[in-house]
Amino acid sequence: MTKEVSQLIKDIVLDMNNTIFGVYDSVNLRTNICNTKWARIGKTVTNSAGDEYRITDMIVDEWIKVTPVTPNAPILEDLINLPNPFWITGTKIATNREWTISGKNVTEKTPIIWLLQTLRITKYGRENTLDFNTDVRLFFLDETNVLNYYTEDHLDLVVFPMERLVLEFLDTITRTRQYKTVEDYELITFSRFGVEQNEGMFKNILDANLSGVELRIGLEKYKENCKC
């Protein structure tokens, strides 16, 4: 059952919409975007043709400025792809090992959505419209600059985009009819992930400098034949 629930949560992550839409402003040399989602300075985005750009400046839900990474890339507009989250699940030790061997480039495997095992699952009987309820702990993390960022920088440039990533995850659950809408949730922020937990519980789980948030929710899934 634990493996099945982990796969269902992974499917939610894979179903998240990582696209935004932009209109190029030739006067101000920027791309106007009304919903920047988890876009952030320093990360790359791509256009529909796969050309890559690095974000150099932005105002949340207003505009971004980019520098082309792909030679001769056109202006950035229309459909824009944000980095897909890197999904991983497991215990603390297993997660660090799997994430480390997945590649050396931290930028290419962030942001991270990590489901912490183990899960506590309540299974319902035949007369109930619900299939199960599980208490979920998910970490939404991205790389941060420990040398040059003050606490406010960590919060503004990394934690806030990860909060926006959480909202997209919750919106995806809402769009998926087989799950009950999540009405209440708990967020725990980390300006420096791995150094702020009591007794160092999460210290050195992942071999990288990260910031982000922990999401705690109760995920409830309807039975497949339920028309709720």
C-alpha positions, 0 to 999 in steps of 0.5 A: 500500500505504501508503494502504491500511495508513493506512486500516486503522489509521484503521479500528482507531481508529474501532472503539475503544469510547469508552463507560463505564458509571456508577451515580449516588451520590446521597449523595456526588453523583458517578457511580461508574465502575469503568473511567474509561478516558481520562476526565480533569478538564476534558473533557466527556462525554455521556449516551445522550441527547446531554446534555453534562457537564464533569468537575470531579473524579475518582478513576481507576476509581472515580468522576467528578463533573461539571457539566452543560453542557446546560441541565436535563441529568439526573443522569449515569449508565448509558451515558456517552460519552467524546470520540472521538479526532481521527484524523489522519495525515501528515507533520509539515508536512501534519499541522499544516496539516490539524489547524489548519484543522479548527477553532479549538476545541482541546477539540473536536479532542482527544484526537488520535491521529496516525499519523506517515508514512511507514510501513515495510511488509513484504509476505508471499508467498502461502504465508504466513498473514500479509499484511503487517507494518508498524512504526507510530508513533502519537502520543496527545495531549491539551491541557494547561495550560502555565501552571498545570501542574507536570511531575507535573500534566502526567503525572497529568492528561494523560499517564496518560489518554493511556496509557489511550487507548493501551490501548484502541487495543491492546485493539481490535487484540486484538478484531479477529481479522484482526490478530496480538495485539500482545505488545510495544510501546514507549511514549515520554511527553511531559509537554510535547509539542513541546519535549522531543525531541532537536534539536527534531524535533517542535517546533511540529508542532501549534499547541497546548499538548499532552501525551501519549505516542508508541506504537511497535508492529509491526502484523501483519495476517493474510490475509483468508482465514486462519482463525487 
